[in-house]
Amino acid sequence: MKRPLLQVADPLGRLRELHAARDPLYTETAHDVVDTGRPSVSMLVNIVVMQLELAGIVPTGSGSSGGPQG
């Protein structure tokens, strides 16, 4: 699939421009922001679930155990 906005001479530069323009709006309108850094997937899932619990969106104690799903 081709990305029309990236059909330019410098796609990485275009991505940087888009990020610079859009990130402030995304940050301003976000209910929660999770800094992903480089945690494992299970750690990231736990962080998101904790945020949902704190917001009252999911019941407390429904977090992932970090183990494989079957």
MARVOMI-864969 format. One line per 3 residues: number of its first residue (from 1); their letters; for each residue x, y, z of C-alpha. Coordinates in steps of 0.001 Angstrom, whole numbers, plus 500000, padded with zeros to 6 digits. Example, Ala and Ser with C-alpha at 12.3 -4.5 7.8 and 13.67 -1.06 7.14 Angstrom:
% MARVOMI-864969
1> AS> 512300:495500:507800 ~ 513670:498940:507140
***
This chain:
% MARVOMI-864969
1> MKR> 500000:500000:500000 ~ 501384:503393:499057 ~ 501205:506276:501498
4> PLL> 500299:509391:499458 ~ 501699:511822:502036 ~ 505062:510051:501868
7> QVA> 505431:510108:498076 ~ 508027:512881:498313 ~ 511792:513134:497838
10> DPL> 512430:512963:501622 ~ 509836:510672:503296 ~ 511606:510762:506690
13> GRL> 511675:514553:506611 ~ 507972:514547:505754 ~ 507242:512227:508698
16> REL> 509144:514607:510978 ~ 507136:517561:509659 ~ 503857:515721:510163
19> HAA> 504856:514694:513689 ~ 505879:518250:514600 ~ 502544:519582:513333
22> RDP> 500310:516868:514780 ~ 501910:515881:518087 ~ 500843:519011:520026
25> LYT> 497213:518447:518987 ~ 497342:514740:519858 ~ 498905:515527:523249
28> ETA> 496361:518261:523971 ~ 493363:516069:523171 ~ 494607:512814:524726
31> HDV> 492914:511549:527851 ~ 496069:509631:528818 ~ 499579:509501:527420
34> VDT> 501763:506413:527834 ~ 505476:506899:527290 ~ 506364:503577:525733
37> GRP> 510140:503903:525721 ~ 511275:500305:525332 ~ 509251:498184:527775
40> SVS> 508178:494673:526901 ~ 504737:494213:525376 ~ 503398:492719:528619
43> MLV> 504736:495692:530607 ~ 503106:498107:528176 ~ 499790:496229:528437
46> NIV> 499991:496411:532241 ~ 500620:500167:532093 ~ 497593:500696:529837
49> VMQ> 495374:498485:532020 ~ 496473:500373:535145 ~ 495536:503673:533460
52> LEL> 492134:502233:532538 ~ 491631:501031:536120 ~ 492567:504452:537509
55> AGI> 490065:506039:535148 ~ 487359:503599:536302 ~ 486944:502194:532797
58> VPT> 487802:498610:533794 ~ 487417:496969:537212 ~ 490492:496907:539440
61> GSG> 492450:493640:539321 ~ 491664:492846:535686 ~ 495253:493440:534567
64> SSG> 497290:491056:532458 ~ 499387:488473:534257 ~ 502047:488955:531596
67> GPQ> 501818:485312:530585 ~ 500953:483976:527158 ~ 497361:484089:526061
70> G> 495767:480843:524931
***
